[in-house]
């Protein structure tokens, strides 16, 4: 599961993206790069799964 967030880009970059959108006839969305997933030990993964069950949330571990 990946949860990208909008990229922080300059006004100049926004202008370039808008020009390309117009030229291609598409809508472009700029997202930040997503960090790599963290490789977890079986114990770490077990703890995360337990916390998911307790909280009802989905947890994703990324490299810090």
N, CA, C and O atoms as a Maestro MAE file, in Angstrom:
{
 s_m_m2io_version
 :::
 2.0.0
}

f_m_ct {
 s_m_title
 :::
 protein
 m_atom[256] {
  # First column is atom index #
  i_m_mmod_type
  r_m_x_coord
  r_m_y_coord
  r_m_z_coord
  i_m_residue_number
  s_m_chain_name
  s_m_pdb_residue_name
  s_m_pdb_atom_name
  i_m_atomic_number
  :::
  1 25 0.849 -1.162 0.000 1 A "UNK " " N  " 7
  2 3 0.000 0.000 0.000 1 A "UNK " " CA " 6
  3 2 0.895 1.226 0.000 1 A "UNK " " C  " 6
  4 15 1.841 1.331 0.781 1 A "UNK " " O  " 8
  5 25 0.581 2.130 -0.876 2 A "UNK " " N  " 7
  6 3 1.334 3.360 -0.954 2 A "UNK " " CA " 6
  7 2 0.390 4.535 -0.766 2 A "UNK " " C  " 6
  8 15 -0.708 4.554 -1.321 2 A "UNK " " O  " 8
  9 25 0.810 5.486 -0.003 3 A "UNK " " N  " 7
  10 3 0.001 6.667 0.273 3 A "UNK " " CA " 6
  11 2 0.792 7.904 -0.098 3 A "UNK " " C  " 6
  12 15 1.346 8.575 0.773 3 A "UNK " " O  " 8
  13 25 0.848 8.212 -1.398 4 A "UNK " " N  " 7
  14 3 1.634 9.377 -1.797 4 A "UNK " " CA " 6
  15 2 0.967 10.675 -1.372 4 A "UNK " " C  " 6
  16 15 -0.246 10.742 -1.174 4 A "UNK " " O  " 8
  17 25 1.783 11.689 -1.239 5 A "UNK " " N  " 7
  18 3 1.250 13.017 -0.935 5 A "UNK " " CA " 6
  19 2 1.682 13.958 -2.058 5 A "UNK " " C  " 6
  20 15 2.670 13.699 -2.746 5 A "UNK " " O  " 8
  21 25 0.943 15.044 -2.238 6 A "UNK " " N  " 7
  22 3 1.308 15.969 -3.310 6 A "UNK " " CA " 6
  23 2 2.748 16.471 -3.157 6 A "UNK " " C  " 6
  24 15 3.223 16.718 -2.048 6 A "UNK " " O  " 8
  25 25 3.416 16.613 -4.279 7 A "UNK " " N  " 7
  26 3 4.797 17.093 -4.279 7 A "UNK " " CA " 6
  27 2 4.836 18.592 -4.003 7 A "UNK " " C  " 6
  28 15 3.910 19.326 -4.351 7 A "UNK " " O  " 8
  29 25 5.904 19.025 -3.383 8 A "UNK " " N  " 7
  30 3 6.143 20.450 -3.183 8 A "UNK " " CA " 6
  31 2 7.014 20.912 -4.345 8 A "UNK " " C  " 6
  32 15 8.200 20.590 -4.417 8 A "UNK " " O  " 8
  33 25 6.408 21.668 -5.251 9 A "UNK " " N  " 7
  34 3 7.123 22.087 -6.457 9 A "UNK " " CA " 6
  35 2 7.026 23.602 -6.612 9 A "UNK " " C  " 6
  36 15 6.138 24.251 -6.060 9 A "UNK " " O  " 8
  37 25 7.960 24.134 -7.375 10 A "UNK " " N  " 7
  38 3 8.034 25.583 -7.567 10 A "UNK " " CA " 6
  39 2 6.969 26.052 -8.558 10 A "UNK " " C  " 6
  40 15 6.376 25.251 -9.281 10 A "UNK " " O  " 8
  41 25 6.744 27.346 -8.576 11 A "UNK " " N  " 7
  42 3 5.801 27.937 -9.531 11 A "UNK " " CA " 6
  43 2 6.247 27.654 -10.966 11 A "UNK " " C  " 6
  44 15 5.417 27.392 -11.837 11 A "UNK " " O  " 8
  45 25 7.550 27.707 -11.208 12 A "UNK " " N  " 7
  46 3 8.073 27.426 -12.551 12 A "UNK " " CA " 6
  47 2 7.742 25.993 -12.957 12 A "UNK " " C  " 6
  48 15 7.336 25.744 -14.092 12 A "UNK " " O  " 8
  49 25 7.917 25.053 -12.031 13 A "UNK " " N  " 7
  50 3 7.596 23.660 -12.324 13 A "UNK " " CA " 6
  51 2 6.098 23.496 -12.590 13 A "UNK " " C  " 6
  52 15 5.700 22.728 -13.467 13 A "UNK " " O  " 8
  53 25 5.276 24.214 -11.836 14 A "UNK " " N  " 7
  54 3 3.824 24.156 -12.056 14 A "UNK " " CA " 6
  55 2 3.484 24.656 -13.455 14 A "UNK " " C  " 6
  56 15 2.659 24.062 -14.148 14 A "UNK " " O  " 8
  57 25 4.112 25.733 -13.861 15 A "UNK " " N  " 7
  58 3 3.881 26.271 -15.202 15 A "UNK " " CA " 6
  59 2 4.278 25.255 -16.272 15 A "UNK " " C  " 6
  60 15 3.562 25.081 -17.259 15 A "UNK " " O  " 8
  61 25 5.415 24.584 -16.080 16 A "UNK " " N  " 7
  62 3 5.868 23.577 -17.046 16 A "UNK " " CA " 6
  63 2 4.895 22.409 -17.099 16 A "UNK " " C  " 6
  64 15 4.602 21.889 -18.176 16 A "UNK " " O  " 8
  65 25 4.397 21.999 -15.948 17 A "UNK " " N  " 7
  66 3 3.436 20.890 -15.899 17 A "UNK " " CA " 6
  67 2 2.149 21.296 -16.608 17 A "UNK " " C  " 6
  68 15 1.597 20.513 -17.382 17 A "UNK " " O  " 8
  69 25 1.669 22.504 -16.355 18 A "UNK " " N  " 7
  70 3 0.437 22.972 -17.011 18 A "UNK " " CA " 6
  71 2 0.601 23.030 -18.526 18 A "UNK " " C  " 6
  72 15 -0.312 22.675 -19.271 18 A "UNK " " O  " 8
  73 25 1.767 23.479 -18.973 19 A "UNK " " N  " 7
  74 3 2.016 23.534 -20.414 19 A "UNK " " CA " 6
  75 2 1.995 22.130 -21.014 19 A "UNK " " C  " 6
  76 15 1.438 21.916 -22.090 19 A "UNK " " O  " 8
  77 25 2.603 21.182 -20.315 20 A "UNK " " N  " 7
  78 3 2.614 19.805 -20.808 20 A "UNK " " CA " 6
  79 2 1.209 19.214 -20.785 20 A "UNK " " C  " 6
  80 15 0.831 18.490 -21.706 20 A "UNK " " O  " 8
  81 25 0.434 19.511 -19.750 21 A "UNK " " N  " 7
  82 3 -0.952 19.051 -19.690 21 A "UNK " " CA " 6
  83 2 -1.718 19.523 -20.917 21 A "UNK " " C  " 6
  84 15 -2.422 18.746 -21.562 21 A "UNK " " O  " 8
  85 25 -1.571 20.806 -21.231 22 A "UNK " " N  " 7
  86 3 -2.274 21.385 -22.379 22 A "UNK " " CA " 6
  87 2 -1.829 20.719 -23.681 22 A "UNK " " C  " 6
  88 15 -2.653 20.397 -24.537 22 A "UNK " " O  " 8
  89 25 -0.532 20.519 -23.816 23 A "UNK " " N  " 7
  90 3 0.004 19.920 -25.043 23 A "UNK " " CA " 6
  91 2 -0.480 18.481 -25.214 23 A "UNK " " C  " 6
  92 15 -0.820 18.067 -26.322 23 A "UNK " " O  " 8
  93 25 -0.512 17.721 -24.119 24 A "UNK " " N  " 7
  94 3 -0.892 16.312 -24.194 24 A "UNK " " CA " 6
  95 2 -2.392 16.073 -24.041 24 A "UNK " " C  " 6
  96 15 -2.886 14.993 -24.364 24 A "UNK " " O  " 8
  97 25 -3.117 17.080 -23.549 25 A "UNK " " N  " 7
  98 3 -4.548 16.916 -23.315 25 A "UNK " " CA " 6
  99 2 -4.834 15.972 -22.157 25 A "UNK " " C  " 6
  100 15 -5.761 15.164 -22.211 25 A "UNK " " O  " 8
  101 25 -4.021 16.086 -21.105 26 A "UNK " " N  " 7
  102 3 -4.171 15.213 -19.933 26 A "UNK " " CA " 6
  103 2 -4.120 16.062 -18.663 26 A "UNK " " C  " 6
  104 15 -3.791 17.248 -18.708 26 A "UNK " " O  " 8
  105 25 -4.446 15.442 -17.544 27 A "UNK " " N  " 7
  106 3 -4.260 16.056 -16.241 27 A "UNK " " CA " 6
  107 2 -3.104 15.320 -15.575 27 A "UNK " " C  " 6
  108 15 -3.130 14.095 -15.462 27 A "UNK " " O  " 8
  109 25 -2.101 16.052 -15.139 28 A "UNK " " N  " 7
  110 3 -0.946 15.469 -14.459 28 A "UNK " " CA " 6
  111 2 -1.025 15.796 -12.974 28 A "UNK " " C  " 6
  112 15 -1.432 16.895 -12.596 28 A "UNK " " O  " 8
  113 25 -0.641 14.855 -12.148 29 A "UNK " " N  " 7
  114 3 -0.609 15.046 -10.705 29 A "UNK " " CA " 6
  115 2 0.806 14.741 -10.231 29 A "UNK " " C  " 6
  116 15 1.347 13.677 -10.530 29 A "UNK " " O  " 8
  117 25 1.402 15.667 -9.498 30 A "UNK " " N  " 7
  118 3 2.773 15.502 -9.005 30 A "UNK " " CA " 6
  119 2 2.736 15.006 -7.561 30 A "UNK " " C  " 6
  120 15 2.148 15.649 -6.691 30 A "UNK " " O  " 8
  121 25 3.360 13.871 -7.317 31 A "UNK " " N  " 7
  122 3 3.441 13.293 -5.982 31 A "UNK " " CA " 6
  123 2 4.888 13.227 -5.526 31 A "UNK " " C  " 6
  124 15 5.802 13.111 -6.343 31 A "UNK " " O  " 8
  125 25 5.092 13.303 -4.216 32 A "UNK " " N  " 7
  126 3 6.416 13.064 -3.645 32 A "UNK " " CA " 6
  127 2 6.798 11.606 -3.871 32 A "UNK " " C  " 6
  128 15 5.936 10.738 -4.008 32 A "UNK " " O  " 8
  129 25 8.093 11.354 -3.906 33 A "UNK " " N  " 7
  130 3 8.553 9.970 -3.970 33 A "UNK " " CA " 6
  131 2 8.245 9.291 -2.650 33 A "UNK " " C  " 6
  132 15 8.294 9.904 -1.584 33 A "UNK " " O  " 8
  133 25 7.931 8.030 -2.747 34 A "UNK " " N  " 7
  134 3 7.588 7.261 -1.556 34 A "UNK " " CA " 6
  135 2 8.839 6.549 -1.061 34 A "UNK " " C  " 6
  136 15 9.546 5.929 -1.855 34 A "UNK " " O  " 8
  137 25 9.128 6.626 0.241 35 A "UNK " " N  " 7
  138 3 10.306 5.934 0.764 35 A "UNK " " CA " 6
  139 2 10.179 4.422 0.583 35 A "UNK " " C  " 6
  140 15 9.079 3.894 0.416 35 A "UNK " " O  " 8
  141 25 11.293 3.754 0.618 36 A "UNK " " N  " 7
  142 3 11.296 2.290 0.485 36 A "UNK " " CA " 6
  143 2 10.638 1.646 1.704 36 A "UNK " " C  " 6
  144 15 10.702 2.168 2.817 36 A "UNK " " O  " 8
  145 25 10.010 0.506 1.464 37 A "UNK " " N  " 7
  146 3 9.439 -0.251 2.576 37 A "UNK " " CA " 6
  147 2 10.555 -0.754 3.484 37 A "UNK " " C  " 6
  148 15 11.635 -1.099 3.005 37 A "UNK " " O  " 8
  149 25 10.309 -0.796 4.760 38 A "UNK " " N  " 7
  150 3 11.278 -1.292 5.743 38 A "UNK " " CA " 6
  151 2 11.224 -2.816 5.766 38 A "UNK " " C  " 6
  152 15 10.143 -3.403 5.832 38 A "UNK " " O  " 8
  153 25 12.384 -3.451 5.712 39 A "UNK " " N  " 7
  154 3 12.448 -4.904 5.867 39 A "UNK " " CA " 6
  155 2 12.401 -5.200 7.357 39 A "UNK " " C  " 6
  156 15 13.236 -4.723 8.125 39 A "UNK " " O  " 8
  157 25 11.423 -5.984 7.750 40 A "UNK " " N  " 7
  158 3 11.184 -6.227 9.167 40 A "UNK " " CA " 6
  159 2 11.537 -7.653 9.566 40 A "UNK " " C  " 6
  160 15 11.437 -8.584 8.767 40 A "UNK " " O  " 8
  161 25 11.946 -7.799 10.798 41 A "UNK " " N  " 7
  162 3 12.175 -9.134 11.350 41 A "UNK " " CA " 6
  163 2 10.807 -9.766 11.630 41 A "UNK " " C  " 6
  164 15 9.807 -9.054 11.710 41 A "UNK " " O  " 8
  165 25 10.754 -11.079 11.777 42 A "UNK " " N  " 7
  166 3 9.482 -11.721 12.114 42 A "UNK " " CA " 6
  167 2 8.869 -11.156 13.402 42 A "UNK " " C  " 6
  168 15 7.649 -11.030 13.506 42 A "UNK " " O  " 8
  169 25 9.707 -10.820 14.370 43 A "UNK " " N  " 7
  170 3 9.197 -10.258 15.623 43 A "UNK " " CA " 6
  171 2 8.587 -8.866 15.411 43 A "UNK " " C  " 6
  172 15 7.530 -8.555 15.961 43 A "UNK " " O  " 8
  173 25 9.258 -8.043 14.617 44 A "UNK " " N  " 7
  174 3 8.729 -6.709 14.331 44 A "UNK " " CA " 6
  175 2 7.409 -6.799 13.572 44 A "UNK " " C  " 6
  176 15 6.456 -6.077 13.869 44 A "UNK " " O  " 8
  177 25 7.369 -7.685 12.600 45 A "UNK " " N  " 7
  178 3 6.155 -7.869 11.810 45 A "UNK " " CA " 6
  179 2 5.007 -8.375 12.678 45 A "UNK " " C  " 6
  180 15 3.864 -7.951 12.506 45 A "UNK " " O  " 8
  181 25 5.303 -9.268 13.597 46 A "UNK " " N  " 7
  182 3 4.289 -9.786 14.500 46 A "UNK " " CA " 6
  183 2 3.706 -8.677 15.360 46 A "UNK " " C  " 6
  184 15 2.493 -8.615 15.560 46 A "UNK " " O  " 8
  185 25 4.564 -7.801 15.868 47 A "UNK " " N  " 7
  186 3 4.100 -6.686 16.707 47 A "UNK " " CA " 6
  187 2 3.223 -5.732 15.910 47 A "UNK " " C  " 6
  188 15 2.207 -5.249 16.411 47 A "UNK " " O  " 8
  189 25 3.616 -5.460 14.672 48 A "UNK " " N  " 7
  190 3 2.818 -4.574 13.817 48 A "UNK " " CA " 6
  191 2 1.456 -5.202 13.532 48 A "UNK " " C  " 6
  192 15 0.435 -4.518 13.596 48 A "UNK " " O  " 8
  193 25 1.433 -6.478 13.222 49 A "UNK " " N  " 7
  194 3 0.157 -7.157 12.955 49 A "UNK " " CA " 6
  195 2 -0.756 -7.133 14.184 49 A "UNK " " C  " 6
  196 15 -1.968 -6.962 14.059 49 A "UNK " " O  " 8
  197 25 -0.172 -7.304 15.357 50 A "UNK " " N  " 7
  198 3 -0.961 -7.235 16.594 50 A "UNK " " CA " 6
  199 2 -1.572 -5.850 16.766 50 A "UNK " " C  " 6
  200 15 -2.745 -5.714 17.112 50 A "UNK " " O  " 8
  201 25 -0.766 -4.830 16.520 51 A "UNK " " N  " 7
  202 3 -1.247 -3.464 16.654 51 A "UNK " " CA " 6
  203 2 -2.328 -3.157 15.615 51 A "UNK " " C  " 6
  204 15 -3.272 -2.421 15.900 51 A "UNK " " O  " 8
  205 25 -2.190 -3.718 14.413 52 A "UNK " " N  " 7
  206 3 -3.235 -3.549 13.395 52 A "UNK " " CA " 6
  207 2 -4.556 -4.133 13.887 52 A "UNK " " C  " 6
  208 15 -5.608 -3.509 13.750 52 A "UNK " " O  " 8
  209 25 -4.493 -5.336 14.459 53 A "UNK " " N  " 7
  210 3 -5.707 -5.979 14.971 53 A "UNK " " CA " 6
  211 2 -6.323 -5.155 16.091 53 A "UNK " " C  " 6
  212 15 -7.541 -4.987 16.142 53 A "UNK " " O  " 8
  213 25 -5.489 -4.639 16.988 54 A "UNK " " N  " 7
  214 3 -5.974 -3.841 18.115 54 A "UNK " " CA " 6
  215 2 -6.608 -2.533 17.664 54 A "UNK " " C  " 6
  216 15 -7.635 -2.113 18.197 54 A "UNK " " O  " 8
  217 25 -5.990 -1.898 16.683 55 A "UNK " " N  " 7
  218 3 -6.423 -0.561 16.271 55 A "UNK " " CA " 6
  219 2 -7.440 -0.577 15.136 55 A "UNK " " C  " 6
  220 15 -8.183 0.388 14.957 55 A "UNK " " O  " 8
  221 25 -7.479 -1.667 14.368 56 A "UNK " " N  " 7
  222 3 -8.352 -1.713 13.202 56 A "UNK " " CA " 6
  223 2 -7.800 -0.921 12.029 56 A "UNK " " C  " 6
  224 15 -8.491 -0.713 11.031 56 A "UNK " " O  " 8
  225 25 -6.557 -0.481 12.151 57 A "UNK " " N  " 7
  226 3 -5.915 0.316 11.095 57 A "UNK " " CA " 6
  227 2 -4.934 -0.563 10.316 57 A "UNK " " C  " 6
  228 15 -4.514 -1.620 10.786 57 A "UNK " " O  " 8
  229 25 -4.588 -0.109 9.139 58 A "UNK " " N  " 7
  230 3 -3.558 -0.755 8.327 58 A "UNK " " CA " 6
  231 2 -2.276 0.037 8.527 58 A "UNK " " C  " 6
  232 15 -2.258 1.250 8.318 58 A "UNK " " O  " 8
  233 25 -1.217 -0.627 8.925 59 A "UNK " " N  " 7
  234 3 0.065 0.030 9.155 59 A "UNK " " CA " 6
  235 2 1.056 -0.368 8.052 59 A "UNK " " C  " 6
  236 15 1.124 -1.532 7.658 59 A "UNK " " O  " 8
  237 25 1.805 0.595 7.571 60 A "UNK " " N  " 7
  238 3 2.813 0.369 6.541 60 A "UNK " " CA " 6
  239 2 4.144 0.875 7.077 60 A "UNK " " C  " 6
  240 15 4.239 2.020 7.517 60 A "UNK " " O  " 8
  241 25 5.169 0.037 7.045 61 A "UNK " " N  " 7
  242 3 6.482 0.410 7.568 61 A "UNK " " CA " 6
  243 2 7.392 0.854 6.425 61 A "UNK " " C  " 6
  244 15 7.641 0.103 5.481 61 A "UNK " " O  " 8
  245 25 7.883 2.091 6.531 62 A "UNK " " N  " 7
  246 3 8.811 2.651 5.549 62 A "UNK " " CA " 6
  247 2 10.161 2.854 6.223 62 A "UNK " " C  " 6
  248 15 10.246 2.977 7.445 62 A "UNK " " O  " 8
  249 25 11.210 2.888 5.414 63 A "UNK " " N  " 7
  250 3 12.540 3.246 5.911 63 A "UNK " " CA " 6
  251 2 12.481 4.656 6.481 63 A "UNK " " C  " 6
  252 15 11.838 5.534 5.906 63 A "UNK " " O  " 8
  253 25 13.142 4.875 7.595 64 A "UNK " " N  " 7
  254 3 13.152 6.220 8.209 64 A "UNK " " CA " 6
  255 2 14.225 7.069 7.586 64 A "UNK " " C  " 6
  256 15 14.393 8.228 7.964 64 A "UNK " " O  " 8
  :::
 }
 m_bond[255] {
  # First column is bond index #
  i_m_from
  i_m_to
  i_m_order
  :::
  1 1 2 1
  2 2 3 1
  3 3 4 2
  4 3 5 1
  5 5 6 1
  6 6 7 1
  7 7 8 2
  8 7 9 1
  9 9 10 1
  10 10 11 1
  11 11 12 2
  12 11 13 1
  13 13 14 1
  14 14 15 1
  15 15 16 2
  16 15 17 1
  17 17 18 1
  18 18 19 1
  19 19 20 2
  20 19 21 1
  21 21 22 1
  22 22 23 1
  23 23 24 2
  24 23 25 1
  25 25 26 1
  26 26 27 1
  27 27 28 2
  28 27 29 1
  29 29 30 1
  30 30 31 1
  31 31 32 2
  32 31 33 1
  33 33 34 1
  34 34 35 1
  35 35 36 2
  36 35 37 1
  37 37 38 1
  38 38 39 1
  39 39 40 2
  40 39 41 1
  41 41 42 1
  42 42 43 1
  43 43 44 2
  44 43 45 1
  45 45 46 1
  46 46 47 1
  47 47 48 2
  48 47 49 1
  49 49 50 1
  50 50 51 1
  51 51 52 2
  52 51 53 1
  53 53 54 1
  54 54 55 1
  55 55 56 2
  56 55 57 1
  57 57 58 1
  58 58 59 1
  59 59 60 2
  60 59 61 1
  61 61 62 1
  62 62 63 1
  63 63 64 2
  64 63 65 1
  65 65 66 1
  66 66 67 1
  67 67 68 2
  68 67 69 1
  69 69 70 1
  70 70 71 1
  71 71 72 2
  72 71 73 1
  73 73 74 1
  74 74 75 1
  75 75 76 2
  76 75 77 1
  77 77 78 1
  78 78 79 1
  79 79 80 2
  80 79 81 1
  81 81 82 1
  82 82 83 1
  83 83 84 2
  84 83 85 1
  85 85 86 1
  86 86 87 1
  87 87 88 2
  88 87 89 1
  89 89 90 1
  90 90 91 1
  91 91 92 2
  92 91 93 1
  93 93 94 1
  94 94 95 1
  95 95 96 2
  96 95 97 1
  97 97 98 1
  98 98 99 1
  99 99 100 2
  100 99 101 1
  101 101 102 1
  102 102 103 1
  103 103 104 2
  104 103 105 1
  105 105 106 1
  106 106 107 1
  107 107 108 2
  108 107 109 1
  109 109 110 1
  110 110 111 1
  111 111 112 2
  112 111 113 1
  113 113 114 1
  114 114 115 1
  115 115 116 2
  116 115 117 1
  117 117 118 1
  118 118 119 1
  119 119 120 2
  120 119 121 1
  121 121 122 1
  122 122 123 1
  123 123 124 2
  124 123 125 1
  125 125 126 1
  126 126 127 1
  127 127 128 2
  128 127 129 1
  129 129 130 1
  130 130 131 1
  131 131 132 2
  132 131 133 1
  133 133 134 1
  134 134 135 1
  135 135 136 2
  136 135 137 1
  137 137 138 1
  138 138 139 1
  139 139 140 2
  140 139 141 1
  141 141 142 1
  142 142 143 1
  143 143 144 2
  144 143 145 1
  145 145 146 1
  146 146 147 1
  147 147 148 2
  148 147 149 1
  149 149 150 1
  150 150 151 1
  151 151 152 2
  152 151 153 1
  153 153 154 1
  154 154 155 1
  155 155 156 2
  156 155 157 1
  157 157 158 1
  158 158 159 1
  159 159 160 2
  160 159 161 1
  161 161 162 1
  162 162 163 1
  163 163 164 2
  164 163 165 1
  165 165 166 1
  166 166 167 1
  167 167 168 2
  168 167 169 1
  169 169 170 1
  170 170 171 1
  171 171 172 2
  172 171 173 1
  173 173 174 1
  174 174 175 1
  175 175 176 2
  176 175 177 1
  177 177 178 1
  178 178 179 1
  179 179 180 2
  180 179 181 1
  181 181 182 1
  182 182 183 1
  183 183 184 2
  184 183 185 1
  185 185 186 1
  186 186 187 1
  187 187 188 2
  188 187 189 1
  189 189 190 1
  190 190 191 1
  191 191 192 2
  192 191 193 1
  193 193 194 1
  194 194 195 1
  195 195 196 2
  196 195 197 1
  197 197 198 1
  198 198 199 1
  199 199 200 2
  200 199 201 1
  201 201 202 1
  202 202 203 1
  203 203 204 2
  204 203 205 1
  205 205 206 1
  206 206 207 1
  207 207 208 2
  208 207 209 1
  209 209 210 1
  210 210 211 1
  211 211 212 2
  212 211 213 1
  213 213 214 1
  214 214 215 1
  215 215 216 2
  216 215 217 1
  217 217 218 1
  218 218 219 1
  219 219 220 2
  220 219 221 1
  221 221 222 1
  222 222 223 1
  223 223 224 2
  224 223 225 1
  225 225 226 1
  226 226 227 1
  227 227 228 2
  228 227 229 1
  229 229 230 1
  230 230 231 1
  231 231 232 2
  232 231 233 1
  233 233 234 1
  234 234 235 1
  235 235 236 2
  236 235 237 1
  237 237 238 1
  238 238 239 1
  239 239 240 2
  240 239 241 1
  241 241 242 1
  242 242 243 1
  243 243 244 2
  244 243 245 1
  245 245 246 1
  246 246 247 1
  247 247 248 2
  248 247 249 1
  249 249 250 1
  250 250 251 1
  251 251 252 2
  252 251 253 1
  253 253 254 1
  254 254 255 1
  255 255 256 2
  :::
 }
}
